[in-house]
Amino acid sequence: MRTVERIAVLDIGKTNAKVLVLDCATGAELSVRRRPNRVLPGPLYPHYDIEALWAFFCEALTALNAETGFDAISITAHGACGVLLDAEGALALPVLDYEHVYPAEIRAAYAALRPPFAETFSPALSGGLNLGAQIHYQKTAFADAFARVRTILTYPQYWAFRLTGIVANEVTSLGCHTDLWQPAAGTFSSLVDRLGIRETMAPVRSAFDALGPVRPALAAELGLGHPVPVHCGIHDSNASLLPHLVGREAPFAVVSTGTWVISFGVGGDLQHLDPARDALANVDAYGRAVPSSRFMGGREFEMLAAELGPYPADDMRPALAEAVRAGVMLLPNVADGSGPFPGRQRMWLNADGCDTRLRWAAATLYLSLMSEACLDLVGAAGPVLVEGPFAANGAYLATLAALLAGRGHRPVLALSGATGTAHGAALLAGARPVASPAEPVAPLAAAGLAAYRAAWRHRLA
């Protein structure tokens, strides 16, 4: 068997997709290609531009093979996404964008079908954030096309199928608020039979499994000179979590930031989760349930940047202290449809006449307060590790550290280095665990922050 020294990772986020090559021994990112993950408006509904993504993956893999070479391929992709294949392995229906909202009568019919939270630890979410709701919508609204469905795959495993011709499902994608999985029992939920799809669900494989080599004809197109195994793949937030599960003792929390900011309470329990506040169970790469909560923080940051302009590049601490002193606040939600304070519309308080810098300070406080609320919902304890784009935002980190100070041993550690999703996916294919540099964060010194937090939460009570 060929020694795996470099791993190509397909990393498909909701906003962007990339292909990169990681060095197994060091975790270093050797080369990368990127493109936006485009949503087409129709027909039949908003859907991902699958063929454009496939062309990008093939072009990127060809270029990276010539540039650095790689010995294995692993895959990570966003959740809330399923792929319906016909008997020939082609798409029976377009791959639905989970932000699409269905007609009221279809939503009501699905609400009557979905299992209770105690079975799935999956809250009722908007649009297609519950994968079961997507499948129900497609089956109800497009019955003729759905009748051609022979195989249902979770999203990372679809790309593994395109590479290998082998179908599979996997528990991290089945266990991320799909309504289709029982995390405590490690099996499909009752919804699978209510939807009549049990026979079409591909076999469940481990994220670590090598499904097979790249198909010979495709390998020739990519210029691969030797068999390259393709690993089953993993849900992106669980890919970010995986490196921290290796060699770190519970309890601790991971705040994985991207389009979504997802807080994992490793070592917590599932018994106190509130489904009405976007708290749920994820399932890790080893099949274990992990209490989790989230909000669309990265999307909210992008929306705020579009309104306020670029985030200030210099020291934000004076502006943060001024926002606290003046009570300038941003209340949830900037992006609708998720998070610990559902059903609320954003509101600025005491912001009349404020300049952009002060509004950005209030927005930073907002993102930190939302993260703290998510950590509280999962009963997080111990150190808090922040990875992804927000790990480079010193103002956010210092504010979160200040909010958590004095509440037990809960230091905030900022993780730098290769993205958590790519590193986690590479671990599936044999990469050596490499500890990302973890920088302790000094808490923000801002008089009145506790009172500011109390006032912010009082407004949401």
N, C-alpha and C positions, 0 to 999 in steps of 0.2 A: 504494500500500500504506500502511496506517495505521501511524504511528510507534508503537513499543512504548515506553510510559513507565512502565506499572505491570504487574506480572505476578502472577497468582494461582497459588499453589503448593499442590497437594495433597500433604501430607507424612504418609505412613502408616507409623508405627512399629509395632513388635510390641506395645507397651504402650498407646500413645496415637496418635490421629490428629488432624491439624489442617489447617486451610485458612488461609492468610495471603496478604496482598498486600505485595509488596516494590516499593520505588521503584527503577527501573532505574539511575538516575544515582548514587544514594547508597548503595543496598543497605539502606536503612532499612525496618524492618518497620512498615507503616502501620496494619495492623489484623489481628486473628487470631481464629479460632474453634477450640475444642478439644473433644474427647470421648474417653473411653476406647475402646480397640479391644477389643471384647468377643468372647470365644470361647464358642460354644454347645456344650453337651456332646454333642449328637446330635439326631436320628439322622443319619447312619450311623456317625459318628465325630466327635470334636471338630473344629469348623470355625468359621471367621470369620463374623460376622453381617453378611454382605455387603449385604443390603437395608437394614439400619439405617445402615451406613456410607454407602450411596448416598443415602439420605434426608438424612443429615447434610451430605454434600457439596453437594447441591442447595440445601438451606436456607442453608448458609454462603455459597455462591457468589451466591445471590440477595441476601443481606444485604450482602455485601462489594461487589457491583456497585452497590448503591444508596448505600453509604457512601463508598467510595473510587473505584470503577470499576477496571477492568483491561482490558488490551489483548491478553493472551495467557494461556494456562494451561500450566503445566508440572507434572510429577508425579514424586515420589520415593517409594519404598516399600521395606519390608524384603525381604530375599531369602528363599531356601528356600520359595518359594511359586509354584505354578502354577495356572492356571485352565483347566478343561476345558469347552468349549462344544459344544452340539449343533448341528444343522443350522440351527436358527432363531436361534442366538446366545444361547440361554439356558444356564444351568448344567446340564451333564450330570450332574455330581456336586457335592456341597458343596465349598467351598474349604478344603482340609485344613489344620489347625493342625500346624505342623512339629514340635511337641513330642510329638505322639501316637506311641506305641511300638507296633510291629506284632507279630503273632504270630511266634514263633521260627522256624517253618517258612518263613514268607514272607521273613523276614530272611535265612535261610540260602540260599534260592533266589536272592535278589537279590545276595548276596555272590558267588555263582558267575557272575553276569552282568556285574557292573560292571567297567569297564576298569581297567587298572593305573594307578597314580599317575603314572607317567612319561608317560602319554598325556594325562591330564586335570588333573594337579596338584590333584586334589580328594581329600582324605582320606576314609576311611570314617567317617561320623559317626552319631550316635544318632538314633533316630526318623526324621523326614523332613527332617533338615538337608541331606541329599542329595536334591535334587528328583527325580532319577531313581528313588530309593527310593519316594517318594510315588506316582509314576506307576505303578511296578510293583505297589505295594500296591493301588492303586485298580483296576488292570487285573485283578489276580489275585482279589481278594476280592469285587469287584462287576462281574463280567464282563458281565452283561446291560446295566447302565447304561453301562459303558465302551464297549460296542459302538456307542453313540449318539454318541460323541465324534467331532467333525469338525474341531475346531481346538483347539490347545493354545497358551496365551499365558503369558508371564511376568507377574508381578503388576502392576508399574506400567503395563504395556501393556494389561492388562485394563481399568483405569480409563480409559485413553485410548480404548479401544474403546467403553466406555459413553458417553463424551462425543461421539465422532465417528462410530462405526459402522465404523471401519477397524481391521483386525487387524494386529498386528505383534509381533515379539519383538525383543530388544535385548541386546547382548553383555555389559553389566555384570551383568545378572540371569542370563544364561545362564552366565556365567563365574564365578559365586560358588558354588563347591563343589557344582555340580549333578550332576556326572558326565556331563553331556550335551554338554560343550564341550571343544575342544582349544585352550587359550590360545596355545600356540606357533604353531599352524597357522591359527588364526582360523576354525575351522569346527566343525561338529558332530562329536561323538565317535562311536565305533563303537556305543555303547549305544543311540543313536537307532534304528539298524536292528535291534539285538537286541530292542528293545521293540516294533518294528514301528510306530513313530510318525512316521517321517520325513514322510509325506504330510500329517500333521495339524499339524505345526509351522508356525506362522505365519511369513511372510517376516521376515527379520532386517533391521531398519532402524537407522540411526544414532540415538543418544540425542538428537542435535541436530535431527533431522528434524521439521518441522511436518507431522503426519500429515494434517491437514485442519481445517476449522472445526468448532466445536460444531454438532451437528445442528440444522437450522432449528427443528424443533418444540421441542427442548430449549432452544434459545436464547430462544425466545419465553417458555417457562416461567420461565427465569432472569431475564428482563427485559433481555436483551442487545440493545442498539440497533444493533449493527454486528457483522460477522463476527469471531469470536475464534478464532485458531488454537490448536490443542492440540499440544504437542510430545510426542515419543515417550516420554520419561521415562527414569528411571535408578534403579539400585539405591542404597539410601540411603547406605551406606558409601562408595560411589564418588562420590555427590553431595558428601559431605563432603570427599573427596579432591580433587575437580576444581578448586576455587578455588586450591589450593596448586600445582597443575600449571601455572598461568598465571603466568609471570614469576618463578618460583623455580628455581634451578639445582640439579640433583641433585649429590651425594646428600643426602637429608634423610629424616626419618621423620615420619609423622603418626599420632598416637594419637587415634582418633575414638571418643568415649565416648557411650554411650547404654545401652540394654538390653545390648548387646554393647560391649566395649572391643576395638577392632580396630586393630592396628598395621600400617602400611604402610611397607615399606622401599623408598622411591622411589630408583631407581638401583641396586638390588641385583639379584642373579641368582636363578634358580630351582633351581640345581643342588644346593643343600645343605639344602633344605627337608625336614623330618622329618614325614611324614604321621601318624605315631603320636602326635604332640604338637600336633595341630591347627594345623600350619603348611601353607600352601596358596598357590595363586596366585589373586588376583583379576584382573579385567580392567577397565582404566580406560575412561573415556568415549571415548577415541581408539582403543580396541581393543588396547591394550598390556598384557601381563601384568605384574603387580606382586606381588612376594613379600609375603605377609601372614600374620599369626597373630592369634589372638584368644582371649578368655575372656569369660564372661558377667558382666562386672564390675558393670554397672548393676543387673542382676537380683540379684546377690549383695549389693550395697549395700542394696537394698530389703528383702531377707530379713534382713539384719543389723539394719536399722532396726526391723523388726517385732519383733525379739527384744530389742534393746538400748534402744530408744527413739530419739528424735531425735538427729541428729548434733550434738555440742556446737558452740555458736555462737561461743565465744570462742577465744582463742589456744591451739592444741593443742600447740605446740612443747614446753612443759614435760612434758606427758604422753607425747609421743613419746620424748623423751629418757629418761624414767623407764621406759617399756616396753622400750627398748633395754637400759638398765642392768640391769633385772630379768629380761630374757630372756622377757618375756611374748609369746607367739607364737600366731598363727592359721595353721594349715597347710591347704592345699587338700584338697578343693574345697567351697566353700559351696553352689554349684549344680552338680549332676552333669551329665555328658554332654559337656563341652567343656573346652578349655583345654590348657595346656602340660604338665599333670601328670594325665593321664587315669587313671580308675579309683581315685582316692584319695578317702577320706571325710574331711571336715573334722575337725580336732583342735585343741583349745586346749592350750597348754603353759604351765606356770607361771602359770596364771590363777586358781587357787583363791584366793578372798578378794579378788580384784580388783574395784574398783568399775567402773561403766559407762564412765566416762571413760577408764580405763586399757585396758579391752577395746576401746573405739573406737580408741584409739591403736594397739593391735596390729592391728586390722582395717585401719587406714589403711596401716600398714607392709605388710600382706598385699597390699592392692590395688596398691601401688607395686612390690613385689617381683614380683608376677604380671605387671605391665606391663613391667618390666625383662626378665623371662624371655622375654616375647613379642618384644620388640625384639631380643634376642640371637638368637632363632630365625630371624629374617629377615635377619640380618647388617646391621642398621640402622647407618648412619653419618651423621655431620653433625648439624645441629640437630634437636631433637625438638619438634614442634608439637602441643600438646594442645588439642583442641576439644571442645565439648559440655559436659555438666553437670560433669564432673570438672575442667574448666578454671577453675571457680569455687571449687574446694576447695584452699585454700592449703596445708593440711597434706599432702595427697596430692602436690601439685606440688613442694613443698620436699623431700619425701622422695625422690621420683623424681629430682629434680635432684641430690641428694646421692649417690644410688646410681650415677648416670652420671658424676659429677665425676671427673676424672682419667683418663677413658677416651677420649682424643682430644677434638676440638672437638665436644662434644655438649651444648650449652646446652639447657635446657628453656624453651620459650616458650609462655605461656598466651594463647590466642586468645579474645577477647571479641567481643561484637556479635551479629548475627543468627546463628541456628543454621547450622552448616555444611551440613546437608542442604538446607535451604531456599535458601540462597545458591547452592549448586552447581546445584540444579534450575533456579533462575532464570537462571543463565548459559546454559543450553540455549536459552532463549527470547530471548536478546539483552540480558540485563542486563550492565552494565559491570562488569568485575572491580574489586572494591573490597577493598583490603587490610584485614582485620580487625586492630584494634589488637593487637599482639603484645608482651606484657609479659615481659621476662626474669625468670626465677624465681631467687631467692637460695636456694642449697642449705641444707638443714637442718643445723645444727651440733649433732651428737649424737655424743659420744665413744663408740666401740665399734660404730658402725653396720656397718663392714666385717666385724667378727667376728660380728655378729648375722646379716648376710646369709649368711655362710659356714655358720653353724650351721643356719639355716633351709634352705639348699640341701642341706646334709649329710643332714638328716632326709628329704629327698625323693630322695636318690641311690639 
